Amino acid sequence: MNELIAMIQANTAIAVGMIFASAALGTGIGFALLGGKFLEGAARQPELAGMLQVRMFIIAGLLDALSIIGVGFAAFLLFANPLLAALQG
């Protein structure tokens, strides 16, 4: 029984690490693409730079929210693992 608990905790730690890594990688790639496209649009039509900047910040907030949801889910798995609760209950 202790071996099963240890295996679940180890696999959960690996999953949490993968969630953190994919959230960081996805956010980094998303911000790189977003910033590049914003600079292209602002260079092509400088008079629309203000409107593009507002829209860029809205998308940046949504992009951050997605990674924060992943981090919250990973913290839930790390501190209140439902797999361990089902095993102990």
C-alpha positions, 0 to 999 in steps of 0.5 A, a space after each residue: 500500500 505504501 508503495 502505491 502511495 509513493 508511486 502516485 505521489 511520484 507520478 503526480 510530481 512528474 505531471 505537475 512539472 510537465 504542467 509547469 513546463 508546458 504553461 511556461 513554454 506556451 506562454 513564452 511562445 504566445 507572447 513572442 508571437 503576439 509581440 511580433 505581430 503587434 510590432 508588424 502591425 504598428 510598423 505598417 500602420 502607425 496610426 492604429 498603434 494605440 488600438 492594436 496596443 489595447 487589443 494586444 494587452 487584452 490578449 496578453 491577459 487571456 494568455 496569462 490567465 490560461 497559464 495561471 489556470 494550469 498552475 492552479 490545477 497543478 497546485 490542486 494536484 500537488 496539495 489535494 491529490 484526489 487520487 490519494 484521497 480515493 486510495 485512502 478512503 
